[in-house]
């Protein structure tokens, strides 16, 4: 997390934009791999597409919001 923050600080001058970009990127880091893995497992199990979309949203959404967004938010609050 600190590596991502340092990288974004070097690229941006304004702290507000850096914080927003950090929250977005950190959330996507958690959502995209979990979502892709869930999607592949559901397709491999030959589930109906409505179930695939529902399971992918649920299984990828909760870790993305809890660990990704709130974890990044706590990191920002602790360091500023």
C-alpha positions in Angstrom: 0.0 0.0 0.0 2.8 2.4 0.8 4.5 1.7 -2.5 1.3 2.6 -4.4 1.0 5.8 -2.3 4.6 6.8 -3.0 4.2 6.1 -6.7 1.0 8.3 -6.9 2.6 11.1 -4.9 5.5 11.3 -7.4 3.0 11.6 -10.3 0.6 14.2 -8.8 1.1 17.6 -7.4 -2.2 18.1 -5.6 -2.8 16.0 -2.5 -6.6 15.8 -3.0 -6.4 14.2 -6.4 -3.7 11.8 -5.2 -6.0 10.7 -2.4 -8.9 10.1 -4.8 -6.7 8.2 -7.2 -5.2 6.1 -4.4 -8.7 5.1 -3.2 -9.8 4.2 -6.7 -6.7 2.2 -7.6 -6.5 0.4 -4.3 -10.2 -0.6 -4.5 -9.7 -1.9 -8.1 -6.6 -3.9 -7.0 -9.0 -5.9 -4.7 -12.0 -6.0 -7.0 -10.6 -7.0 -10.4 -8.6 -10.2 -9.5 -11.3 -11.5 -7.2 -14.0 -10.7 -9.8 -12.2 -12.3 -12.6 -11.5 -15.5 -10.6 -15.2 -15.7 -9.5 -16.4 -15.2 -13.0 -14.1 -17.9 -14.3 -15.2 -20.4 -11.6 -18.9 -19.7 -12.3 -18.5 -20.1 -16.0 -16.5 -23.3 -15.5 -19.4 -24.6 -13.3 -21.8 -23.7 -16.2 -24.1 -21.5 -14.0 -26.7 -19.4 -15.7 -25.5 -15.9 -16.6 -27.8 -14.2 -14.1 -26.2 -16.2 -11.3 -22.7 -15.5 -12.6 -23.3 -11.8 -12.5 -24.9 -11.9 -9.1 -22.1 -14.1 -7.5 -19.3 -12.0 -9.2 -20.8 -8.8 -7.8 -21.2 -10.2 -4.3 -18.0 -12.0 -4.0 -15.9 -9.2 -5.6 -17.8 -6.3 -4.2 -17.5 -7.0 -0.5 -13.7 -7.5 -0.3 -13.3 -4.5 -2.7 -15.3 -2.2 -0.5 -14.2 -3.5 2.9 -10.6 -4.3 2.4 -9.9 -2.1 -0.6 -11.7 1.1 0.0 -11.9 1.2 3.8 -8.4 -0.1 4.2 -7.1 2.6 1.9 -9.2 5.2 3.7 -7.8 4.1 7.1 -4.2 4.2 5.6 -4.8 7.8 4.4 -6.3 8.9 7.7 -3.4 7.4 9.7 -0.7 9.0 7.5 -2.2 12.5 7.2 
